Amino acid sequence: MQALRNSEKTRILAPTAGQLWEEGKDEKGRYAGGKWGGRYLRAPDIYFRVLQQAGDRLVRLGEVAEVRFGIKTGANDFFYLEVLPYRPVCPCCREVHPEALIKEEEAAYRERGEAPPEGALVAVRNEAGWEGYLEAGSLRPIIKSYREWADDPDRVPSPRLFVYAKGNHSDAYLRHGEETAIPLRTSVGARSPWWKLSPLTPPTAIVPAGVDREYLFLPNQKGFLIDKRLYGLFHVEPVVVRLMNTALFKLSLEVLVRTGLGGGLADFTVYEYKQGLLLNPKLLPDPDAEATDTQVAKILGLNDQERRELLLALEQLIRERVSRANT
């Protein structure tokens, strides 16, 4: 798309109704609405030059990956637990279970890439303060903080999610939930049964809902579950995740940023992630190799100056977003 007028103070673009329609379609071909306000008002000139030159060599993330919310429990104080470093008195049996796993012992299994025996008891406390024991088969590690996980993706996250697996103590915990009116909460009651969470399939890769100064997208190599504050990519090839870490994809997201959020945070929806643009993975000569900005620029026919402009434009938009929040 060429600018009808482009000066230091004014830029006039004339997208056709057909172009706006195409930009607003979802992966099923239905019109879902476009973010033209951000794209056409905030996007730098280099963005449009790249789009024009790239033609059909770009795809939306939603075309090559399924993007979904993490797990919404509706009652984190019941479903989220931590493994205790000691063995409390069991509220079910009224005794201490000396054979139960405590924090260090349970973690040793996880760090070896193993799950503890399903029937083994684990000493736990939920976010409401309840302490007791649950069968290991009812506990799964879950990521709540993207930043903490991204610092060390191999480290097992500390929260445990209650995913009911049959056992005397897990049965008793369900009764405790019913006695404390967990099923009566509107955020829980729509599920049948109320304690059954989904999706319990780990995503192939994880992306944050909020981005500060640095975009970083990583594969979920250890197969952890994720909290609703994170988004998961499913049915996606590893090369797609690598292409998401290039400047072109990041810039295509940055032009969609909604302003006015605390600390200059860029807060993205699932829909906005699906709209992100990246090089068609099929155009890479080696899908197992690293995907770099230089490689993407070469395939799109960009020269060194245009590649640098793309990087500078991304940095400028991020600076402006953060500085606006600090003024």
Secondary structure, 3 states (H helix, E strand, C coil): CCEEEECCCCEEECCCHHHHHHHCECCCCCECCCCHHHHHHHCCHHHHHHHHHHHHHEEEHHHHCEEEECECCCCHHHHEEEECCCCCECCCCCCECCCCECHHHHHHHHHCCCCCCCCCEEEEEECCCCEEEEEHHHEEEEECCHHHHHHCCCCCCCCEEECCCCCHHHHHHHHHHHHCCHHHCHHHHCCCCCCCCCCCCCCCEEEECEECCCCCCEECCCCCEEECCEEEEECCCHHHHHHHCCHHHHHHHHCCCCCCCHHHCEECCHHHHHHCEEECHHHCCCCCCCCCHHHHHHHHCCCHHHHHHHHHHHHHHHHHHHHHHCC
